[in-house]
Amino acid sequence: MSEQVLIDHGRLLDALRIEVDLVIDAGQHAQYDTRIPACPGLTVGETMRHLGSVYRMVESWLLDGKRPGEWQREPAPGEPVASYLRNGFDALVGEFESRDPHAPAGTWWPRDQTVGFWRRRMVHETTIHRTDVQGAAALVVTEVDADVALDGIDEVLLLWFGHRLGVLGVSGTREGSVAVCAGEQVWFARAGPSYAEARRGDESDVAVADARVSGSPMQVYRWLWGRIATNQVTTDGDDDAVAQLWALLRLATR
């Protein structure tokens, strides 16, 4: 059973449907070769194609029970990229709707081997790229509800910082700890020359951390994903510890 998500699995599925509609709508307001400001080298069209490919990859993983070797990575000749994204999403949601989110499923995180892992992963994959497309289209970036953003903070710290860096064999260059604060939630992330780890914390962790990063849930969520600058959140304490957290997350999530 999944114990990782902070919100109801049905809520995640509702959020995912909203996010897909938003990213497709935003794509209609920009040329597909428009660059994504937060991701140098990436365009609106490439971002939407990436999402369509990821949806098909996850569907294949659910159907086969293991990491897929092949899936439809590109639109068919003549297929609009928006249709490629929408069709991939519709097929994936059909799989989600037919499966208990707590049912076993192959994933790349040992701590959560359930269908719910993929519901959560797709919400945050889609949300972050939706903000990219809205930004490229010069639209106001739509904020997600606080509970969704808090779940996204939890995912990026525990999954990407706390797990993915280890898989990549990447660690810090110095000892440093950061308390990440948003809403009523606290997380504690620390790294050193041989490790990087993160966990849910409390106010006692704020007192002992070398630095603190705080802001609204949406601000902290987007900052952790490298979508807004550090001056758009509040930082206190050791600037180098904050910089190390940010830099390690760029390696984990690239």
N, C-alpha and C positions, 0 to 999 in steps of 0.2 A: 504493500500500500504506500502511496506517495505521502510523505510527510513534509515535503519541501515547500509547496506553494503557500502563500499567505492569504489567498482569497479563494472563494468557491470556484470549482472547475466550470460550473455553468456560467459564472460571471466571466471567466476567461474566454469562453467560446463566444459570448455576446460581444466582448471587447474586440475579439479577432474579426468578427463580421464588420464591426464599425470601422476598424482600421483598414481593411481591404477596400471598402467603399471610399474612404478618404484618400488612399494612395492612388486609386484609379482616377478619382476626380481631379486630384492635384496634377496627375500626368497629362490631363487634357488642357492644362493651363500653361504648359511649357513645351518647347521643342524637345524631341527626344535626345538631341545632341547637346542639350544644356548641361553644363558642368554642375556637379554637386559641390557646393562651397566647403562643406566639412570633410569631404573625401576627395582629395585631389586625384584626378585621372578617371573618376567615375562620372557617368552621365545619368540623366533621368531614364533614358531607355535601357541602359545597362542595369540600373537598379531594379527596374520593373521586371526585366528578364531574369535577373538573379532571384527575385522573390518567386516567380513562376517556377523556376528550376528547383528551388528549395522545397516548395510545396510538393512537387513530384518526387523528390528524393525522400521526403518524410513519408509520403504515401507508400512508396516502395518498401521502405524500412518496416512500416507497420504490416504490410502484406506478407513480406518474406521473413520477418522476425529477426533480421540482421542487417548490418550496414550494406546498402546496395552497391553493386559494382557498376551497374549501368541504369540510366533512366533518361528521360527526354530532357536534355539540358538546354535545348534551343527551340524557339518557335518553329513550326513547320513552314516550309516555303510559302510566302504570301500571308502567313497568319499574323495579324496585328499583335504587337506585344501586350496590349491591354487584354486582348482575348486570351492570349497564352497565360497571362497571370490569373485571370478570372477562372478559366477552365481548370487550371491546376488547383486553385483554391477550392472550387466547388467539389472536386473529387476528394480532396483531402478532408474537407468538412464532412463529407458523407462517411468517411472512415471514422472520424471522431464521433459522430453521432451514433454510429453503430457499436461503439465500444465503451465499456465502463472505463472512466478515466483512471481508476485504481487497478485495472487489469494489467498483468505483466506485459511488458513490451521491451524489445531491445532498444537501448539508448547508449549514448557515449558518456554517461555519468553514472558511476557505480552506485551512488547514493540514491538514485531514482530511476528504477528500471520499470517504469509504468507508462501507460498511454498519456497520463497527465503531464509527464515531462514534456511531451511534444506539444500538447495544447499550450502550455506555458511558454515554451521556446518560440513557438510561432507567433504568439501575441507580441513578444518583445522584439523579435526579428522584424516583424511587420511594422510595429510602431516606430522603431528607430529609423527605418528606411522611409516610412511615411513622412517623418519630420524632414528627412533629407530632400524628398521630392517637393514638399511644400516650400521649403526654403529656396530651392532652385527655381521654383515657379513664382517667387516673390510673393507668396501667400502668407498670411498670418499662420504661424504654427499652432495647430489645435492642441490644447492641453488635454492630457488624459486625466481621469479622476484620480484622486490621491491614492486610493487603494491599489490601483493598477500600477501607478508609478512606484509605490513602495515595494510592491512585489517585484518590479523590474530592478530596483536597487538591490534587493535581496538576491535576485538571480545573477546579476553581473558580478557581485562581490563573491558569493559562495561558489558559483559555477565557473565563471571565467577567471577571476583572480585566484580563488582558493583551489580550483581543480585544474583548469586548462593550462596555467603556467607550469605546473608540475609535469603535465603530459609533454609539454614542449621542452622541458628541461631548462626553463628560465627562472631565475631568482633575482633578488635584489643585489645591489652593489654595496649597500650599507645597512645597518640596523635602523629601522624606522617604523613607527606605528601611527596609525591614523584612526580616530573615531569619526565615523560618518553618521551624521544626524539629519533626520528629516521627519516631519510630523512628530509622532511620539516614539519613533523607532531609533535605535542606535545599532551600528555595526562596528566591529573592531577588526581592522585589517593591518597586518604587519608583514614585513619582509626583511630578509637579511641575505648575506652572501650564499646561503645554501637552502633557502626556503621562501615561500610566499603562502600566507594562509589568511583566512577570514572567517568570521563567525558572527552570529547575532550577539549583541552585547546589551549593556545597560549603562546607567550613569556612572557606575564605578569605573567603567572602561574609559569614559570621557576624562576622568580625573587622572588616569595614568598614561594616556596616550601622548605621544610626542607632538601631535597636531590634531586639529579638528577641522572637518569640512561640514558646513551646514547650509541649509537653504530650504526652499519649498520642495516637496517631493519631485515635482517635474524638473526643477532646476538641477537638483542633485542627480536625478536619473539621467538627464541629458549630458551633464558634465562627466559622469562616470563613463559614458559612451563616447566621450570626446567630441560632442556636438556643440558645446558652448565653452567659452574661455573661463579660466579660473577666476577672473575678476567678476564673473556673474554668479558666483557662489561666495559664501563667507568662509574665510580660512583664518585659523588662529594657531600659533605655535610654530613648529619647525617647518619652514617652507620647503626644505629639501625632502622631508618625509612626504609632504603632499605631492611634490614633483615626482618622486619615485613611484607613488601609487598611480598617478596619472600615466606615467611612462610605461609602467608594467601592464596596465590595462590596454594601452595601445598595442602592445605586442600580443596580449591574450586575445583580443577581439578583432584583430585585422583579418 
